[in-house]
Amino acid sequence: MDRPIVLVGLMGVGKSTVGRRLAQRLGLPFVDADDEIVAAAGMPITEIFERYGEPYFRDGERRVIARLIDGTPKVIATGGGAFMNAATRALILDKAIAIWLDADVDTLVARVKRRETRPLLKGRDPRAVLTALAAERNPVYALAPIRIRSNASPHQQTVRAILKALNA
């Protein structure tokens, strides 16, 4: 690998879990953009959303991802909305290998129910939110040159599919 690999897709698709395992298989560092945002802001993402709103969060997310895409090979997991920002998307498509992890809504709902840290789901029906987000975001995620299905099977199968797509 001569540049970063950036995983994009909806919340719950497994970007962080798959990203860690992919990085290990490739012998590369792994970075979770959300963790980097939390470290930079000094507060949880849910609190950033509550205090400052989504536009403020997205701007910080863009800056963090721009810092992470520094030309060195690594695996980067992004938040579900990162690729929706035109500037962030252009940077990822130009300077990294973008991989869309795609899953059906049923799989996503089952996965997101395990965590209470999703600001876009707070106090809302996960299935309705994820269905709407998929309709809005999937056409944009489809701009990534590599698409990998992530289903209810073990994440290691997703990692193998990525490695095959990368010919690694």
N, C-alpha and C positions, 0 to 999 in steps of 0.2 A: 504494500500500500504506500502510495506516495502523497496522499492527502487524507484529511479527515473523512470519516464515514458518519453521516448524520441521519439518525432515525427520526422519521416524522409519522404522524398518525394521531388518531383520536385517543383521548384518555382511556386507559384500561387495555390498550392493545398490547402492552408489554414492552414498551420502548426501553425502560430502565432495566428490567430483568433480562430481556434478550440482549440489550446493549452490553451489560456486564459480562454475560457469557460469551458473546461474540468477541469482545475485546480480549478476554482470556484466551480464546481459541486462536486469535490472530497475534497474540503477544503484544498487544497495544494498550495504552492507558485508556481508561473509561472515565468519562465526565458526564454527570447529569446536570443539564443546564438549570433545572429547577433548584438543585442543591446550591449551585453557584449563585443564583439569584438570591436565595435565602441568606447565604453568607454575605453577599454584597450589601443587601438591604438591612441585615441584622434583625429580620423578623420573618415569620412564616408567610407564605404566599397568600393564605387566607386573610391575614391581617393587612397585607399590602392592598388586596382587593377592597377590603372593608374601609380602610383609611383613605386610600387615594384613587380607587377605581381601576377598571380594567385598562383604559388607555395608558395610564401611568405605568402600570405593570408591564404592558406590551412594549413600551419604550425602553424600560430597563432590561427586559428580556432580549430585545434587539441588540442593545449594547453588550450584554454579557455574551451572547452567541457570536457577535463580531469579534470579541476578544478571544473566544475559544477557537475560532476558525483562524488559526495563526499559521497555517501551512504545514504544521507537523501532524503526522499520522496519529490518529486516535479515534475512538468511537464516542460519539456525542448523542445522548438522548435529549430530545427537546420536549417542551410542553406541547400539548395538543394544539394550541393556537399559534405557536411560533411561526409556522410555515405560512400562515394566513397574512402576515405582515409582508407587504411587497418588497421592502428593502431587505428584510431578513431572508425571504425566499430567494431573491436575486443573489445574495451573498452565498447562500447554501448551494444553489445550483451552479454558481460560477467557481467556487473555491473548494467544494467538497463533493463526495459521492452521496447523493440523497437517496434514501431507501424508505419507501412508504410501507409501513406495516398496516395491513388492512384486516379488519375482522368484522363479522356480522354483529348487529346490535345485540342479539341474545348473549353472545360471548362477552361483549363489553359490559352489559348490565350485570352479568354474574361476577365479573371481575371488580367493577367499581363499587359494588355493595360492600366489599371487604374493607374499604378505607373511607374515613370521614373527612378527608382533607381536600376534597375537590370543590373549589369555590363556585364553579358554574353549576354544581348540583345542589348547593346548599338550600334546603327547604323545598326542593323541586323533585318531580318524578324523573328518576334516571332514564327510564326508557323513552319518555317524551323528549327529554333534553338531548339524549344521544341520537335519536332518530332525526331530530331537527339539525343537529350539528353535522351528522353524516351527510344529509342532503346539501347542506351549505359548503362543507369543507372537502368532501371527497373529490369533487371536480378539480380543486386546487391541489390536493395531495397527489392527484394523478399526473401532475407535472413532474413529479420525481421520476427519474429514468428507470428506477427499479421498484417493482411492486411485489411484495411478499405477503401471502395470506397467513394470518395468525389465527389459529382456531383453538378449540378446547384441548388440543393435544399438548404434550409437554413442550415447554419453550425450546428445548434442545432441537426439536424438529424444525422450528422456525430458524434457529441458528444454522442448521445444516442447509436449509433452503437459501439463506443469505450467502453462505459460503459458496454454494453451487453457482448462484447468480454472479458472484464476484470472481468465480473461477479461482478461489483461494484454497 
